[in-house]
Amino acid sequence: MKIELLKNAKRKCNILLIDDLFSTGATLNECAKALKTDELVDNIYVLALTKTRD
């Protein structure tokens, strides 16, 4: 899987990635790798929410 950055930030910023499922982390790792190529991206935070059945 390859995720690429389509636009660069216009000012210094922090990014919050929201995902509905975190298992291997492959998608979030690829997103973070692409975002880190932008020198204006300061910090990258991740929120993953999953509801499981009992």
C-alpha positions as CSV (number, residue, x, y, z in Angstrom):
1,M,0.0,0.0,0.0
2,K,1.3,3.4,-0.9
3,I,-0.3,6.6,0.4
4,E,1.0,9.9,-1.0
5,L,0.6,13.5,0.1
6,L,-1.5,15.5,-2.4
7,K,-1.1,18.9,-0.9
8,N,1.4,20.5,1.5
9,A,0.4,22.5,4.5
10,K,0.4,26.2,4.2
11,R,1.5,26.9,7.8
12,K,3.0,24.9,10.6
13,C,0.4,22.5,12.0
14,N,-0.3,19.4,14.1
15,I,-2.3,16.5,12.5
16,L,-4.8,14.2,14.1
17,L,-5.5,11.0,12.3
18,I,-8.7,9.1,13.2
19,D,-9.1,5.5,12.3
20,D,-11.9,3.0,13.0
21,L,-9.7,0.0,13.5
22,F,-6.1,-0.5,14.6
23,S,-4.7,-4.0,14.0
24,T,-1.3,-4.0,12.4
25,G,-0.9,-0.2,12.1
26,A,0.1,-0.5,8.4
27,T,-2.3,2.1,7.2
28,L,-1.5,4.6,9.9
29,N,2.2,4.1,9.5
30,E,1.9,4.8,5.7
31,C,-0.2,7.9,6.4
32,A,2.3,9.2,9.0
33,K,5.2,8.5,6.6
34,A,3.6,10.6,3.9
35,L,2.8,13.4,6.3
36,K,6.3,13.5,7.6
37,T,7.6,14.5,4.2
38,D,5.9,17.9,4.7
39,E,8.3,20.1,6.7
40,L,5.3,22.2,8.1
41,V,3.7,19.2,9.8
42,D,4.9,19.4,13.4
43,N,3.3,16.6,15.4
44,I,1.1,13.7,14.3
45,Y,-1.4,12.2,16.7
46,V,-3.6,9.1,16.3
47,L,-7.0,8.3,17.7
48,A,-8.3,4.8,16.9
49,L,-11.8,3.8,18.1
50,T,-13.1,0.2,17.9
51,K,-16.2,-1.3,19.4
52,T,-16.2,-5.0,19.8
53,R,-19.0,-7.4,20.7
54,D,-18.8,-9.4,23.9
